[in-house]
Amino acid sequence: MRFRTLDAWRGICALLVALLHFCIQEWPVPPRICQASFVRSAWLFVDFFFVLSGFVIAHAYAERMRSPRHWLAFVLRRFGRLWPLHAFALAAVVAVRLLSPLLVRGQAEPLPWAGRQSVTSLLLDLAMVRPLGLAAVDPAYHLDWNYPSWSIGLEFWVCVVFGLLCLTVRPRPALHAVEAVAIVAAAAAVYLLAGHLDATDDYGIFRCFYGFLLGHLLYVLFVRTRAQALPFASALEVAAVAAVAAFVAVAEHQAWTIAAPLLFAAAIYVFAHEQGFVSRALHASAAQRVGALSYSIYMMHVAVFELILRLLFPILRWSGRRAGFSHLIDGGPQGAAAVAAAEAAQLALALALLLAVASVTYLLVEQPARRRINARAARMEATDR
């Protein structure tokens, strides 16, 4: 069983996170978009990814953890899913930052190779260990390279622990009890240590455990109830979308954002049934394509935006223009609408470029690496029978 509606939502949320970073990177986006509280709080959708990962990984792997070799195969599969594109995206960001001072002379500073852009920070990023609390020890390890990758490193290590729990804690009710305690402890840790849910390199490990294990327990509930028809499915789907949108729109960085994974879990439960008209709409080929590209969108958007910001915009400035296509238009009373239209057009072009790059990395990096490593994991599992 594949949860096609949830795949589509993953892609939509990846685009929203990319849009948030688009605004943070000072791209000339229409101000109304970047000033919208919903966009400013789109970082919350990372927690949607954590809950959804726990849900789908429980569906695919929880009952396959029957021996240490099966656990090793699971870890290998997760590594093959996450690390190859992570490494490629990191290399792309480094390449853009190295090349921009050479291609646009005087417009970009060379890498200092110190502090947040140190070789140590880069190697920690590559090994997916930087977000394991290291920033709390040394601020020099804080986010700087391909900054969305902090969640990928955490998810990998949480998967390693999750597999060990599935392998060692039996019977299953005991595992669920352990997870329930861990969820409460992790949520409390985020609340007490970080103050709200926006924890990344510092206490993000607790944030990831909170959402991921919640996703597993959600899947247990779903399995027990999925044979039942969801009453008023279309109305529940609309209500779920409205509730999530309203929550994110007013969230900002309030302490009560700690409740976001619970709300996301409720929405995932509703859409996992795929019984309403919103689900049917999300089965459209375009939505499914965005869902398939979601990981590439999430991992590559910083490289794409930096390519534009560090190379295209400096070239425009070098020619005597300000950064951005909209500033090629003269101002004045008649120019305001044209500037807004140009900003909207360049945002659309940038998102189109992101989707094009994501399609290439999906076909040439993500899928081939996944197939090769999954084949090796399958052989590992076969020798244990």
Helices and strands as residue ranges (DSSP letters): H 4-24, H 31-35, H 37-40, G 42-44, H 45-61, G 62-64, H 68-103, G 115-117, H 119-126, H 134-137, G 139-141, H 149-168, H 172-189, I 190-194, H 204-225, H 233-251, G 255-259, H 260-272, H 277-282, H 285-292, H 294-307, I 308-312, H 313-318, G 325-328, H 335-361, I 362-366, H 367-382
